[in-house]
Amino acid sequence: MNLKDKLIGEVLKKGRLSYAEAVELLLYDPTHGYYRSGKPHYKDFLTSPEISPIFGLATGKYLERVCAGLGLSRLSLLELGGASGELAQALISGASGVVVERCVIVEKGEHARQGVIEWVDDLRAVALMEGFTAVIANEFLDALPFHRIRCLEGELEEIRVGHGDGFFEEPGPLEPRVRSYLERFPLSLREGQALEITPDLLDVAARLSATVERGIFLVFDYGYHNADIAAGRFPDGSVAGYRDFMLVDDVLEEPGSADVTHHVNFDHLSDMLTGQGWRKEGELPQYRFLFQAGILDALESLPETQRLAAKSLIDPRGLGSVVTALAFTKGIDIRLPGFSRRQ
């Protein structure tokens, strides 16, 4: 059974699917999901580590600098959604001045070990990370399954997926999990406005906090704040699909053939982590973080043929400002270079 038929079968069995159920199949179905064995390598879209290894090298050097500020010579790495390990290898190389005692990559469907790097398929499978741990989530949170809601006649309803003459959206009552989430993390939408929410973030925050004793959590992702929504950003939500480096309007078309993503609510993420014992140190456009990480010095060591691609990571007119770097700490007291707690 192909993924389209499987998706239709689930719709017919349940009547309607939440977007979270549909996205879980589209991205993570064990046989046909888009991420069934990690992100397809260099296909459909490029993340920062794929554009240039300098992203990981500079970030690793930044972590080494943090360790020096804490008087530490050892650290562990925990990467969420690390796929092939390309970023983890670059991080380890960049942090060459410290000993990486342990490196764990959480990637669905993966169980492997290569040198110091270990792959597991669920954060719950990670044993307690003792000592100082650096957690990295590069475009991981925007790939979590999400629910879609819309404001209709002043009330929030949930948008579900149905099937007739093709797939379609249909609003209905909020399911209990969505209602509970919105009670804890309210949203104010304009009439007719749609948006995505990610209850799975709660599980990630809780599991991460139970796994990491003390450390730093660096998030690189697409996102927004509640004030952006109040100002009318994303009138029909932030859902997007990518296939062959082109934007896909209908993410339910050709199931499993395109990435499906959404923007992360940074206010909700910060509130969740703060409630689990983390402290937000601030946020920066990616290009400003990489400047702080010393990417300009690293650029000089690259061959000329690789510099152009690497420079796109710090272009404030493109990816450099579209992606945001957020930093959180737990159990340590240090001013992270480049970040300000006033943000």
ChimeraX attribute file (.defattr): number of C-alpha atoms within 10 A of each C-alpha:
attribute: neighborCount
match mode: 1-to-1
recipient: residues
	/A:1	9
	/A:2	10
	/A:3	18
	/A:4	17
	/A:5	11
	/A:6	15
	/A:7	24
	/A:8	20
	/A:9	14
	/A:10	18
	/A:11	21
	/A:12	14
	/A:13	10
	/A:14	10
	/A:15	13
	/A:16	21
	/A:17	22
	/A:18	23
	/A:19	20
	/A:20	21
	/A:21	18
	/A:22	24
	/A:23	27
	/A:24	18
	/A:25	25
	/A:26	27
	/A:27	25
	/A:28	21
	/A:29	17
	/A:30	13
	/A:31	14
	/A:32	20
	/A:33	21
	/A:34	23
	/A:35	25
	/A:36	20
	/A:37	18
	/A:38	18
	/A:39	19
	/A:40	14
	/A:41	12
	/A:42	12
	/A:43	13
	/A:44	17
	/A:45	19
	/A:46	13
	/A:47	14
	/A:48	22
	/A:49	18
	/A:50	17
	/A:51	18
	/A:52	21
	/A:53	18
	/A:54	29
	/A:55	25
	/A:56	24
	/A:57	26
	/A:58	27
	/A:59	25
	/A:60	26
	/A:61	24
	/A:62	23
	/A:63	26
	/A:64	25
	/A:65	19
	/A:66	18
	/A:67	21
	/A:68	14
	/A:69	14
	/A:70	13
	/A:71	9
	/A:72	15
	/A:73	13
	/A:74	18
	/A:75	22
	/A:76	20
	/A:77	24
	/A:78	26
	/A:79	24
	/A:80	24
	/A:81	24
	/A:82	23
	/A:83	22
	/A:84	17
	/A:85	19
	/A:86	13
	/A:87	25
	/A:88	24
	/A:89	17
	/A:90	22
	/A:91	26
	/A:92	25
	/A:93	17
	/A:94	23
	/A:95	23
	/A:96	14
	/A:97	17
	/A:98	20
	/A:99	14
	/A:100	19
	/A:101	13
	/A:102	17
	/A:103	25
	/A:104	24
	/A:105	29
	/A:106	22
	/A:107	25
	/A:108	21
	/A:109	17
	/A:110	18
	/A:111	13
	/A:112	11
	/A:113	13
	/A:114	9
	/A:115	7
	/A:116	12
	/A:117	19
	/A:118	18
	/A:119	25
	/A:120	18
	/A:121	17
	/A:122	17
	/A:123	20
	/A:124	15
	/A:125	12
	/A:126	20
	/A:127	11
	/A:128	13
	/A:129	22
	/A:130	14
	/A:131	14
	/A:132	22
	/A:133	26
	/A:134	22
	/A:135	24
	/A:136	24
	/A:137	19
	/A:138	22
	/A:139	21
	/A:140	19
	/A:141	25
	/A:142	22
	/A:143	20
	/A:144	21
	/A:145	26
	/A:146	25
	/A:147	22
	/A:148	25
	/A:149	26
	/A:150	24
	/A:151	18
	/A:152	16
	/A:153	10
	/A:154	12
	/A:155	11
	/A:156	23
	/A:157	21
	/A:158	24
	/A:159	24
	/A:160	24
	/A:161	22
	/A:162	21
	/A:163	18
	/A:164	9
	/A:165	6
	/A:166	9
	/A:167	15
	/A:168	14
	/A:169	16
	/A:170	15
	/A:171	16
	/A:172	14
	/A:173	14
	/A:174	19
	/A:175	12
	/A:176	9
	/A:177	10
	/A:178	18
	/A:179	16
	/A:180	13
	/A:181	14
	/A:182	15
	/A:183	10
	/A:184	11
	/A:185	15
	/A:186	12
	/A:187	16
	/A:188	13
	/A:189	22
	/A:190	17
	/A:191	14
	/A:192	15
	/A:193	19
	/A:194	23
	/A:195	24
	/A:196	24
	/A:197	23
	/A:198	24
	/A:199	20
	/A:200	14
	/A:201	21
	/A:202	17
	/A:203	14
	/A:204	19
	/A:205	21
	/A:206	15
	/A:207	17
	/A:208	22
	/A:209	18
	/A:210	15
	/A:211	19
	/A:212	24
	/A:213	16
	/A:214	19
	/A:215	23
	/A:216	25
	/A:217	24
	/A:218	19
	/A:219	21
	/A:220	22
	/A:221	25
	/A:222	23
	/A:223	18
	/A:224	18
	/A:225	13
	/A:226	16
	/A:227	12
	/A:228	12
	/A:229	20
	/A:230	13
	/A:231	11
	/A:232	12
	/A:233	16
	/A:234	17
	/A:235	16
	/A:236	15
	/A:237	18
	/A:238	18
	/A:239	20
	/A:240	16
	/A:241	21
	/A:242	18
	/A:243	15
	/A:244	13
	/A:245	13
	/A:246	11
	/A:247	15
	/A:248	17
	/A:249	11
	/A:250	14
	/A:251	21
	/A:252	21
	/A:253	14
	/A:254	11
	/A:255	24
	/A:256	24
	/A:257	20
	/A:258	27
	/A:259	26
	/A:260	24
	/A:261	23
	/A:262	23
	/A:263	22
	/A:264	25
	/A:265	21
	/A:266	18
	/A:267	14
	/A:268	22
	/A:269	18
	/A:270	19
	/A:271	17
	/A:272	20
	/A:273	23
	/A:274	16
	/A:275	13
	/A:276	17
	/A:277	16
	/A:278	23
	/A:279	21
	/A:280	22
	/A:281	21
	/A:282	17
	/A:283	23
	/A:284	19
	/A:285	19
	/A:286	25
	/A:287	25
	/A:288	20
	/A:289	23
	/A:290	23
	/A:291	14
	/A:292	17
	/A:293	23
	/A:294	15
	/A:295	24
	/A:296	16
	/A:297	11
	/A:298	17
	/A:299	17
	/A:300	10
	/A:301	11
	/A:302	13
	/A:303	9
	/A:304	10
	/A:305	8
	/A:306	15
	/A:307	16
	/A:308	14
	/A:309	15
	/A:310	23
	/A:311	17
	/A:312	17
	/A:313	24
	/A:314	22
	/A:315	15
	/A:316	15
	/A:317	10
	/A:318	12
	/A:319	18
	/A:320	21
	/A:321	18
	/A:322	16
	/A:323	22
	/A:324	21
	/A:325	24
	/A:326	22
	/A:327	23
	/A:328	23
	/A:329	24
	/A:330	21
	/A:331	14
	/A:332	14
	/A:333	11
	/A:334	12
	/A:335	13
	/A:336	20
	/A:337	14
	/A:338	15
	/A:339	20
	/A:340	14
	/A:341	13
	/A:342	8
	/A:343	9
